[in-house]
């Protein structure tokens, strides 16, 4: 924990030497996103014009629901990491940077909760 400020510990940010983990996480989520995006594009193409009942029937398959959930989690995590880098590099006012980083995290979490709720609701046939 050396080299971290109290704010850095709260936000999960480290000293300049801690950037390697962030860099690797971006690469891992990007690589994981490739097959998941192929699955998502195929799923969408196969369901163009499908009714809600047909979508619910497809999501009743646990593999489909799990793959969609993994896609959402991976892509949102990757998005959050990328936006964090942009905010840290281009927002220079400390208060604005803190607000933007917090909004980035809260927005990502809200989108993830909403998407996972929708997937779970349809996968259980509700």
N, CA and C of each residue as an Amber inpcrd file, in Angstrom:
protein
   378
   0.8110000  -1.1870000   0.0000000   0.0000000   0.0000000   0.0000000
   0.8600000   1.2590000   0.0000000   2.1750000   1.1280000  -0.0440000
   3.0290000   2.3040000  -0.0600000   2.8210000   3.0790000  -1.3390000
   2.8920000   4.3960000  -1.2340000   2.7710000   5.2300000  -2.4160000
   1.3400000   5.6340000  -2.7270000   0.3770000   5.1490000  -1.9650000
  -1.0220000   5.4950000  -2.2290000  -1.4700000   6.5860000  -1.2680000
  -2.1810000   7.5460000  -1.8030000  -2.7810000   8.5730000  -0.9640000
  -4.0800000   8.0250000  -0.4000000  -4.6310000   8.6640000   0.6380000
  -5.9320000   8.1960000   1.1520000  -7.0010000   8.1890000   0.0620000
  -7.0480000   9.2190000  -0.7670000  -8.0150000   9.2530000  -1.8600000
  -7.7370000   8.1310000  -2.8510000  -6.4600000   7.8780000  -3.1200000
  -6.0950000   6.8030000  -4.0430000  -6.5440000   5.4440000  -3.5340000
  -6.4420000   5.2350000  -2.2260000  -6.8980000   3.9570000  -1.6590000
  -8.4060000   3.8080000  -1.8230000  -9.1570000   4.8940000  -1.6030000
 -10.6140000   4.8520000  -1.7320000 -11.0160000   4.5650000  -3.1760000
 -10.3480000   5.2150000  -4.1160000 -10.7020000   5.0560000  -5.5210000
 -10.0320000   3.8560000  -6.1690000  -9.1480000   3.1770000  -5.4440000
  -8.4520000   2.0370000  -6.0190000  -7.3160000   2.4600000  -6.9290000
  -6.8260000   3.6760000  -6.7450000  -5.7380000   4.1810000  -7.5760000
  -4.4360000   4.0740000  -6.8070000  -3.3860000   3.8040000  -7.5010000
  -2.0950000   3.6760000  -6.8450000  -1.1400000   4.7480000  -7.3060000
   0.1110000   4.5720000  -6.9260000   1.1380000   5.4770000  -7.4140000
   1.3830000   5.1570000  -8.8790000   2.2440000   5.9170000  -9.4920000
   2.5150000   5.7220000 -10.9200000   3.0130000   4.3050000 -11.2030000
   3.6050000   3.6510000 -10.2350000   4.1130000   2.2870000 -10.4300000
   3.0050000   1.2380000 -10.4800000   1.7690000   1.6060000 -10.1100000
   0.6540000   0.6470000 -10.0660000  -0.0950000   0.5720000 -11.3910000
   0.3770000   1.2530000 -12.4130000  -0.3110000   1.2780000 -13.6930000
  -0.2710000  -0.0330000 -14.4520000   0.6680000  -0.8990000 -14.1210000
   0.7960000  -2.1620000 -14.8370000  -0.4440000  -3.0340000 -14.6630000
  -0.9690000  -3.0890000 -13.4500000  -2.1690000  -3.8950000 -13.2010000
  -3.3500000  -3.3650000 -14.0110000  -3.5090000  -2.0540000 -14.0440000
  -4.5900000  -1.4470000 -14.8090000  -4.4330000  -1.7790000 -16.2970000
  -3.2150000  -1.6580000 -16.7880000  -2.9280000  -1.9530000 -18.1960000
  -3.2900000  -3.3990000 -18.5180000  -2.8840000  -4.3320000 -17.6370000
  -3.1950000  -5.7500000 -17.8670000  -4.6980000  -6.0180000 -17.8080000
  -5.3910000  -5.3870000 -16.8690000  -6.8430000  -5.5750000 -16.7750000
  -7.5380000  -5.1000000 -18.0430000  -7.0620000  -3.9860000 -18.6110000
  -7.6450000  -3.5230000 -19.8710000  -7.4310000  -4.5620000 -20.9710000
  -6.2580000  -5.1300000 -21.0360000  -5.9630000  -6.1240000 -22.0810000
  -6.7500000  -7.4090000 -21.8690000  -6.8630000  -7.8490000 -20.6190000
  -7.5980000  -9.0810000 -20.3220000  -9.0790000  -8.9150000 -20.6500000
  -9.6680000  -7.7820000 -20.2720000 -11.0820000  -7.5760000 -20.5820000
 -11.3030000  -7.4080000 -22.0850000 -10.3220000  -6.8260000 -22.7840000
 -10.4400000  -6.7030000 -24.2450000 -10.4000000  -8.0690000 -24.9050000
  -9.4780000  -8.9160000 -24.4740000  -9.3580000 -10.2610000 -25.0570000
 -10.5770000 -11.1020000 -24.7110000 -11.0420000 -11.0170000 -23.4660000
 -12.2310000 -11.7700000 -23.0620000 -13.4540000 -11.2870000 -23.8320000
 -13.4620000 -10.0160000 -24.1810000 -14.5960000  -9.4590000 -24.9000000
 -14.7250000  -9.9410000 -26.3350000 -13.6500000 -10.4010000 -26.9320000
 -13.7040000 -10.8230000 -28.3400000 -14.6780000 -11.9840000 -28.5500000
 -14.4870000 -13.1410000 -27.8880000 -15.4530000 -14.2200000 -28.1140000
 -16.8470000 -13.8900000 -27.5930000 -16.9090000 -13.0940000 -26.5270000
 -18.2130000 -12.7180000 -25.9920000 -18.9620000 -11.8100000 -26.9660000
 -18.2570000 -10.8950000 -27.6240000 -18.9040000 -10.0380000 -28.6230000
 -19.3370000 -10.8520000 -29.8400000 -18.5420000 -11.8340000 -30.2350000
 -18.9460000 -12.7110000 -31.3460000 -20.2380000 -13.4350000 -30.9740000
 -20.2970000 -13.9470000 -29.7400000 -21.5200000 -14.5860000 -29.2680000
 -22.6850000 -13.5970000 -29.2910000 -22.4710000 -12.3830000 -28.7600000
 -23.5430000 -11.3930000 -28.6810000 -24.0570000 -11.0140000 -30.0730000
 -23.1520000 -10.7990000 -31.0070000 -23.5640000 -10.4430000 -32.3700000
 -24.3520000 -11.5890000 -32.9940000 -23.8840000 -12.8130000 -32.8140000
 -24.6160000 -13.9750000 -33.3220000 -25.9840000 -14.1110000 -32.6820000
 -26.0450000 -13.8920000 -31.3830000 -27.3150000 -13.9800000 -30.6590000
 -28.2890000 -12.9330000 -31.1770000 -27.8120000 -11.7160000 -31.3430000
 -28.6790000 -10.6390000 -31.8470000 -29.1540000 -10.9510000 -33.2560000
 -28.2480000 -11.3920000 -34.1210000 -28.6230000 -11.6900000 -35.5020000
 -29.6370000 -12.8280000 -35.5770000 -29.4780000 -13.8190000 -34.7010000
 -30.4010000 -14.9520000 -34.6970000 -31.7790000 -14.5640000 -34.1720000
 -31.8590000 -13.4500000 -33.4580000 -33.1230000 -13.0610000 -32.8360000
 -33.7160000 -11.7750000 -33.4100000 -33.2300000 -11.3500000 -34.5560000
 -33.8150000 -10.1660000 -35.1910000 -35.2750000 -10.4790000 -35.5080000
 -36.1610000  -9.6360000 -35.0500000 -37.5860000  -9.8180000 -35.2770000
 -38.2520000 -10.8020000 -34.3290000 -37.5210000 -11.3040000 -33.3580000
 -38.0970000 -12.2590000 -32.4080000 -39.0610000 -11.5600000 -31.4660000
 -40.0330000 -12.3020000 -31.0170000 -40.9780000 -11.7710000 -30.0360000
 -40.3620000 -11.8570000 -28.6410000 -41.0080000 -11.1990000 -27.6900000
 -40.5110000 -11.2800000 -26.3130000 -40.5540000 -12.7210000 -25.8200000
 -41.5850000 -13.4530000 -26.1810000 -41.7080000 -14.8520000 -25.7570000
 -40.5510000 -15.6880000 -26.3030000 -40.1660000 -15.4190000 -27.5370000
 -39.0340000 -16.1590000 -28.1200000 -37.7170000 -15.7910000 -27.4240000
 -37.5740000 -14.5210000 -27.0570000 -36.3680000 -14.1020000 -26.3300000
 -36.3120000 -14.7490000 -24.9480000 -37.4520000 -14.7600000 -24.2660000
 -37.5130000 -15.3790000 -22.9420000 -37.1770000 -16.8700000 -23.0450000
 -37.6910000 -17.5280000 -24.0830000 -37.3930000 -18.9490000 -24.2910000
 -35.8930000 -19.1560000 -24.5260000 -35.2650000 -18.2810000 -25.2870000
 -33.8220000 -18.4040000 -25.5260000 -33.0310000 -18.1750000 -24.2480000
 -33.4430000 -17.1950000 -23.4630000 -32.7290000 -16.8950000 -22.2220000
 -33.0000000 -17.9030000 -21.1190000 -33.9690000 -18.7750000 -21.3200000
 -34.2080000 -19.8450000 -20.3460000 -33.0700000 -20.8550000 -20.3740000
 -32.3110000 -20.8640000 -21.4620000 -31.1260000 -21.7220000 -21.5500000
 -30.0390000 -21.0970000 -20.6630000 -29.5930000 -21.8170000 -19.6290000
 -28.6060000 -21.2440000 -18.6980000 -27.3160000 -20.8000000 -19.3850000
 -26.8800000 -21.5270000 -20.3950000 -25.6470000 -21.1480000 -21.0820000
 -25.7900000 -19.7800000 -21.7460000 -26.9230000 -19.5490000 -22.3800000
 -27.1740000 -18.2620000 -23.0360000 -27.2050000 -17.1440000 -21.9910000
 -27.9200000 -17.3440000 -20.9210000 -28.0240000 -16.3110000 -19.8770000
 -26.6540000 -16.0190000 -19.2620000 -25.8830000 -17.0540000 -19.0090000
 -24.5540000 -16.8640000 -18.4150000 -23.6320000 -16.1330000 -19.3860000
 -23.6620000 -16.5150000 -20.6520000 -22.8140000 -15.8320000 -21.6340000
 -23.2070000 -14.3690000 -21.7950000 -24.5120000 -14.0740000 -21.7870000
 -24.9430000 -12.6770000 -21.8650000 -24.5060000 -11.9010000 -20.6250000
 -24.6270000 -12.5050000 -19.4580000 -24.2010000 -11.8430000 -18.2230000
 -22.6910000 -11.5910000 -18.2430000 -21.9190000 -12.5690000 -18.6800000
 -20.4650000 -12.3840000 -18.7760000 -20.1120000 -11.2890000 -19.7720000
 -20.8550000 -11.2160000 -20.8610000 -20.6210000 -10.1670000 -21.8530000
 -20.8460000  -8.7990000 -21.2360000 -21.9560000  -8.6340000 -20.5410000
 -22.2690000  -7.3490000 -19.9090000 -21.1860000  -6.9730000 -18.9010000
 -20.8350000  -7.8950000 -18.0390000 -19.8400000  -7.6200000 -16.9940000
 -18.4960000  -7.2490000 -17.6120000 -18.0500000  -8.0480000 -18.5750000
 -16.7450000  -7.8130000 -19.1960000 -16.6960000  -6.4880000 -19.9410000
 -17.7220000  -6.2040000 -20.7360000 -17.7120000  -4.9720000 -21.5200000
 -17.8500000  -3.7280000 -20.6370000 -18.6690000  -3.8000000 -19.6080000
 -18.7890000  -2.6570000 -18.7050000 -17.5020000  -2.4320000 -17.9130000
 -16.8600000  -3.5040000 -17.4890000 -15.5980000  -3.3860000 -16.7640000
 -14.5460000  -2.7480000 -17.6710000 -14.4800000  -3.2090000 -18.9180000
 -13.5320000  -2.6630000 -19.8840000 -13.8290000  -1.1780000 -20.1340000
 -15.1110000  -0.8440000 -20.2610000 -15.5050000   0.5410000 -20.4770000
 -15.0660000   1.4180000 -19.2990000 -15.3060000   0.9400000 -18.0950000
 -14.9420000   1.7030000 -16.9020000 -13.4380000   1.9460000 -16.8400000
 -12.6470000   0.9200000 -17.1360000 -11.1920000   1.0650000 -17.1250000
 -10.7250000   2.0810000 -18.1630000 -11.2860000   2.0100000 -19.3510000
 -10.8980000   2.9300000 -20.4120000 -11.2660000   4.3720000 -20.0940000
 -12.4820000   4.5810000 -19.5840000 -12.8960000   5.9340000 -19.2210000
 -12.0840000   6.4810000 -18.0530000 -11.6870000   5.5970000 -17.1470000
 -10.8480000   6.0220000 -16.0300000  -9.5360000   6.5990000 -16.5440000
  -8.9320000   5.9410000 -17.5090000  -7.6720000   6.4290000 -18.0790000
  -7.8780000   7.7820000 -18.7500000  -8.9600000   7.9160000 -19.4970000
  -9.2420000   9.1840000 -20.1700000  -9.4320000  10.2980000 -19.1510000
 -10.2000000  10.0210000 -18.0990000 -10.4400000  11.0260000 -17.0580000
  -9.1310000  11.4070000 -16.3820000  -8.3340000  10.4150000 -16.0110000
  -7.0720000  10.6950000 -15.3270000  -6.1060000  11.4800000 -16.2070000
  -6.1350000  11.2300000 -17.5090000  -5.2040000  11.9070000 -18.4150000
  -5.6520000  13.3140000 -18.8050000  -6.9530000  13.5530000 -18.9120000
  -7.4230000  14.8010000 -19.4980000  -8.2100000  15.7140000 -18.5720000
  -8.5830000  15.2560000 -17.3930000  -9.2700000  16.1240000 -16.4370000
  -8.2380000  16.5030000 -15.3780000  -7.9630000  17.7970000 -15.2600000
  -6.8520000  18.2220000 -14.4040000  -7.2890000  18.8170000 -13.0730000
  -8.4870000  19.3350000 -12.9820000  -8.9640000  19.9000000 -11.7150000
  -9.2860000  18.7480000 -10.7630000  -8.6850000  18.7320000  -9.5840000
  -8.8760000  17.5960000  -8.6620000 -10.3370000  17.2970000  -8.3250000
 -11.1280000  18.3150000  -8.0520000 -12.5340000  18.0780000  -7.6800000
 -13.3180000  17.5240000  -8.8700000 -13.0610000  18.0560000 -10.0350000
 -13.7460000  17.5790000 -11.2400000 -13.3210000  16.1520000 -11.5600000
 -12.0270000  15.8760000 -11.3890000 -11.5160000  14.5280000 -11.6490000
 -12.1640000  13.5290000 -10.6970000 -12.2280000  13.8810000  -9.4100000
 -12.8540000  12.9970000  -8.4230000 -14.3160000  12.7510000  -8.7820000
 -15.0440000  13.8200000  -9.1220000 -16.4610000  13.6790000  -9.4870000
 -16.6230000  12.8000000 -10.7220000 -15.7790000  13.0030000 -11.7200000
 -15.8700000  12.2130000 -12.9500000 -15.5460000  10.7470000 -12.6890000
 -14.5400000  10.4820000 -11.8730000 -14.1900000   9.0860000 -11.5450000
 -15.3200000   8.4040000 -10.7750000 -15.9170000   9.1310000  -9.8430000
 -17.0360000   8.5560000  -9.0880000 -18.2380000   8.3080000  -9.9950000
 -18.5470000   9.2760000 -10.8630000 -19.6560000   9.0960000 -11.8030000
 -19.4020000   7.9290000 -12.7470000 -18.1690000   7.7830000 -13.1810000
 -17.8040000   6.6640000 -14.0510000 -18.1000000   5.3340000 -13.3550000
 -17.7040000   5.2220000 -12.1140000 -17.9290000   3.9870000 -11.3600000
 -19.4130000   3.7530000 -11.1040000 -20.1220000   4.7930000 -10.6520000
 -21.5490000   4.6380000 -10.3470000 -22.3720000   4.3510000 -11.5990000
 -22.0590000   5.0240000 -12.7050000 -22.7800000   4.7900000 -13.9570000
 -22.5720000   3.3550000 -14.4270000 -21.3270000   2.8990000 -14.3810000
 -21.0250000   1.5290000 -14.7990000 -21.7600000   0.5190000 -13.9260000
 -21.7550000   0.7380000 -12.6290000 -22.4530000  -0.1730000 -11.7110000
 -23.9540000  -0.1630000 -11.9780000 -24.5220000   1.0100000 -12.1880000
 -25.9630000   1.1040000 -12.4580000 -26.3300000   0.3800000 -13.7570000
 -25.5300000   0.5610000 -14.7880000 -25.7950000  -0.1100000 -16.0630000
 -25.6790000  -1.6240000 -15.8970000 -24.6830000  -2.0650000 -15.1340000
 -24.5050000  -3.4970000 -14.9040000 -25.6660000  -4.1050000 -14.1430000
 -26.1160000  -3.4300000 -13.1020000 -27.2510000  -3.9250000 -12.3190000
 -28.5040000  -4.0040000 -13.1890000 -28.7470000  -2.9580000 -13.9720000
 -29.9380000  -2.9440000 -14.8340000 -29.8860000  -4.0640000 -15.8720000
 -28.7420000  -4.2430000 -16.5050000 -28.6100000  -5.2770000 -17.5350000
 -28.7250000  -6.6800000 -16.9290000 -28.0600000  -6.9000000 -15.8020000
 -28.1330000  -8.2200000 -15.1640000 -29.5470000  -8.5140000 -14.6600000
 -30.2390000  -7.4910000 -14.1690000 -31.6290000  -7.6720000 -13.7520000
 -32.4860000  -8.1240000 -14.9420000 -32.3200000  -7.4620000 -16.0710000
 -33.1040000  -7.8180000 -17.2570000 -32.7960000  -9.2420000 -17.7150000
 -31.5250000  -9.6040000 -17.7210000 -31.1420000 -10.9580000 -18.1300000
 -31.7380000 -11.9820000 -17.1730000 -31.5900000 -11.7530000 -15.8770000
 -32.1250000 -12.7000000 -14.8870000 -33.6460000 -12.7980000 -14.9640000
 -34.2930000 -11.6570000 -15.1110000 -35.7520000 -11.6610000 -15.1810000
 -36.2300000 -12.5050000 -16.3630000 -35.6320000 -12.3060000 -17.5160000
 -36.0550000 -13.0930000 -18.6880000 -35.6100000 -14.5420000 -18.5950000
 -34.4490000 -14.7860000 -17.9900000 -33.9810000 -16.1710000 -17.9130000
 -34.8560000 -17.0200000 -16.9900000 -35.5350000 -16.3680000 -16.0390000
 -36.4410000 -17.0950000 -15.1630000 -37.8880000 -17.0260000 -15.6730000
 -38.0710000 -16.4730000 -16.8590000 -39.3840000 -16.4670000 -17.4950000
 -40.3570000 -15.4550000 -16.9450000 -39.8640000 -14.4230000 -16.3370000
 -40.7450000 -13.4080000 -15.7460000 -41.0060000 -12.2740000 -16.7100000
